[in-house]
Amino acid sequence: MAPDEAVVGCIGVLLVHTRGAAGPGEVLVRVRGGSEAFLAWSAEPLPKGAPVLVIESRGSRQVDVIAWADPLDALAGDAGDAG
């Protein structure tokens, strides 16, 4: 099956932890105006509930993910210091 390029660059949340090279987890990704579940592979283990960024599609509803920290969250923490 061809890679699903629409999902690359999307943010998701792990429903099932990943185990690095030992096996995939499952991620719920916001894509195409809704949410879809994919098998999620990562280089290192990531915990259930972790926010992730989809960096590649493997096709067949499988994606590669990395841990994600929204850079806007850091800016929101600084807003109280502006005054």
Backbone as CSV, one residue per row, in Angstrom:
resi,resn,N_x,N_y,N_z,CA_x,CA_y,CA_z,C_x,C_y,C_z
1,MET,0.838,-1.185,0.000,0.000,0.000,0.000,0.880,1.244,0.000
2,ALA,0.466,2.272,-0.697,1.236,3.512,-0.822,1.223,4.290,0.502
3,PRO,2.281,5.040,0.755,2.312,5.884,1.959,1.162,6.896,1.955
4,ASP,0.694,7.251,3.127,-0.379,8.230,3.308,0.263,9.563,3.672
5,GLU,0.567,10.370,2.660,1.292,11.624,2.880,0.474,12.634,3.683
6,ALA,-0.849,12.529,3.704,-1.687,13.481,4.434,-1.429,13.443,5.936
7,VAL,-0.965,12.326,6.442,-0.769,12.171,7.884,0.605,12.686,8.349
8,VAL,1.571,12.794,7.437,2.913,13.257,7.800,2.831,14.712,8.238
9,GLY,3.393,15.002,9.415,3.355,16.345,9.985,2.204,16.568,10.939
10,CYS,1.328,15.578,11.080,0.189,15.700,11.992,0.603,15.330,13.417
11,ILE,-0.150,15.862,14.368,0.069,15.591,15.783,-0.915,14.514,16.226
12,GLY,-0.457,13.647,17.134,-1.322,12.620,17.672,-1.010,12.328,19.124
13,VAL,-1.777,11.423,19.719,-1.592,10.983,21.102,-1.535,9.464,21.102
14,LEU,-0.557,8.914,21.812,-0.426,7.458,21.860,-1.530,6.829,22.701
15,LEU,-2.255,5.891,22.092,-3.273,5.114,22.794,-2.649,3.892,23.452
16,VAL,-1.587,3.376,22.819,-0.824,2.233,23.324,0.647,2.608,23.203
17,HIS,1.426,2.391,24.268,2.840,2.786,24.255,3.614,2.099,23.129
18,THR,4.653,2.780,22.644,5.537,2.158,21.662,6.685,1.490,22.415
19,ARG,7.333,0.527,21.751,8.415,-0.223,22.400,9.726,-0.097,21.644
20,GLY,9.896,0.969,20.897,11.119,1.133,20.119,11.224,0.026,19.085
21,ALA,12.409,-0.560,18.975,12.640,-1.628,17.998,11.857,-2.907,18.318
22,ALA,11.358,-3.030,19.556,10.642,-4.237,19.966,9.206,-4.294,19.439
23,GLY,8.678,-3.174,18.939,7.336,-3.241,18.389,6.591,-1.932,18.444
24,PRO,5.486,-1.875,17.699,4.726,-0.631,17.603,3.729,-0.459,18.739
25,GLY,3.241,0.775,18.844,2.102,1.095,19.682,0.969,1.507,18.760
26,GLU,0.058,2.306,19.296,-1.049,2.807,18.489,-1.222,4.288,18.779
27,VAL,-1.448,5.067,17.732,-1.596,6.514,17.863,-2.912,6.965,17.253
28,LEU,-3.561,7.922,17.907,-4.749,8.567,17.378,-4.303,9.912,16.826
29,VAL,-4.465,10.092,15.517,-3.964,11.271,14.808,-5.129,12.124,14.329
30,ARG,-5.003,13.445,14.517,-5.976,14.385,13.962,-5.600,14.643,12.512
31,VAL,-6.435,14.159,11.593,-6.146,14.274,10.167,-7.456,14.273,9.383
32,ARG,-7.489,14.963,8.273,-8.648,14.993,7.371,-9.942,15.418,8.069
33,GLY,-9.855,16.342,9.016,-11.046,16.840,9.697,-11.602,15.912,10.762
34,GLY,-10.867,14.887,11.122,-11.314,13.948,12.145,-10.121,13.325,12.839
35,SER,-10.320,12.164,13.412,-9.244,11.429,14.074,-9.218,10.006,13.542
36,GLU,-8.007,9.498,13.310,-7.830,8.143,12.803,-6.726,7.454,13.594
37,ALA,-6.856,6.143,13.778,-5.863,5.354,14.509,-4.883,4.698,13.528
38,PHE,-3.611,4.666,13.925,-2.541,4.063,13.135,-1.633,3.273,14.059
39,LEU,-0.970,2.222,13.524,0.134,1.609,14.246,1.260,2.630,14.275
40,ALA,1.915,2.777,15.416,2.941,3.805,15.587,4.280,3.176,15.946
41,TRP,5.283,3.460,15.139,6.642,2.998,15.374,7.499,4.171,15.821
42,SER,8.426,3.942,16.757,9.342,4.990,17.207,10.716,4.381,17.466
43,ALA,11.743,5.215,17.394,13.115,4.739,17.616,13.332,4.302,19.059
44,GLU,12.726,5.026,19.996,12.829,4.657,21.406,11.422,4.497,21.971
45,PRO,11.274,3.757,23.057,9.945,3.574,23.648,9.338,4.912,24.080
46,LEU,8.037,5.053,23.847,7.292,6.240,24.263,6.077,5.784,25.060
47,PRO,5.701,6.503,26.128,4.607,6.061,26.991,3.218,6.352,26.430
48,LYS,2.252,5.587,26.887,0.847,5.827,26.562,0.491,7.250,26.978
49,GLY,-0.264,7.949,26.128,-0.676,9.312,26.435,0.284,10.381,25.961
50,ALA,1.460,9.976,25.467,2.458,10.949,25.017,2.009,11.615,23.722
51,PRO,2.181,12.937,23.628,1.927,13.596,22.347,3.066,13.277,21.385
52,VAL,2.730,13.027,20.126,3.743,12.661,19.136,3.503,13.402,17.825
53,LEU,4.561,13.481,17.028,4.522,14.057,15.689,4.770,12.940,14.692
54,VAL,3.930,12.827,13.685,4.116,11.822,12.634,5.189,12.336,11.676
55,ILE,6.273,11.567,11.519,7.378,12.000,10.663,7.452,11.222,9.353
56,GLU,6.761,10.078,9.281,6.776,9.294,8.044,5.612,8.324,8.039
57,SER,5.088,8.045,6.837,4.054,7.038,6.665,4.689,5.786,6.077
58,ARG,4.354,4.642,6.647,4.841,3.364,6.131,3.814,2.705,5.221
59,GLY,2.659,3.372,5.013,1.564,2.759,4.279,0.839,1.779,5.190
60,SER,-0.235,1.190,4.720,-1.004,0.195,5.487,-1.331,0.671,6.907
61,ARG,-1.651,1.978,7.054,-2.044,2.557,8.351,-0.964,2.398,9.401
62,GLN,0.295,2.540,8.992,1.434,2.505,9.899,2.261,3.776,9.716
63,VAL,2.703,4.367,10.838,3.469,5.601,10.788,4.672,5.536,11.728
64,ASP,5.661,6.371,11.443,6.789,6.589,12.347,6.523,7.877,13.099
65,VAL,6.767,7.871,14.416,6.496,9.034,15.248,7.704,9.377,16.116
66,ILE,7.730,10.642,16.564,8.707,11.093,17.561,7.935,11.828,18.644
67,ALA,8.541,11.932,19.834,7.922,12.689,20.925,7.741,14.133,20.479
68,TRP,6.668,14.761,20.921,6.347,16.121,20.505,6.049,16.981,21.721
69,ALA,6.662,18.154,21.754,6.340,19.168,22.753,5.951,20.416,21.981
70,ASP,4.738,20.881,22.148,4.249,22.042,21.409,5.040,23.282,21.818
71,PRO,5.744,23.927,20.883,6.543,25.106,21.238,5.679,26.269,21.725
72,LEU,4.407,26.289,21.363,3.525,27.354,21.846,3.209,27.215,23.326
73,ASP,3.324,26.009,23.881,3.122,25.824,25.313,4.177,26.587,26.104
74,ALA,5.404,26.628,25.622,6.477,27.350,26.300,6.194,28.848,26.265
75,LEU,5.663,29.336,25.162,5.335,30.764,25.057,4.197,31.129,25.994
76,ALA,3.229,30.266,26.165,2.106,30.536,27.058,2.584,30.658,28.498
77,GLY,3.605,29.914,28.866,4.163,29.995,30.219,4.885,31.312,30.453
78,ASP,5.403,31.941,29.385,6.115,33.207,29.504,5.185,34.410,29.514
79,ALA,3.922,34.242,29.170,2.997,35.361,29.048,2.830,36.118,30.368
80,GLY,2.901,35.423,31.485,2.776,36.068,32.796,3.976,36.915,33.147
81,ASP,5.115,36.681,32.499,6.323,37.422,32.790,6.439,38.701,31.964
82,ALA,5.506,38.934,31.034,5.605,40.051,30.095,5.372,41.403,30.761
83,GLY,4.681,41.447,31.890,4.261,42.709,32.465,5.210,43.307,33.389
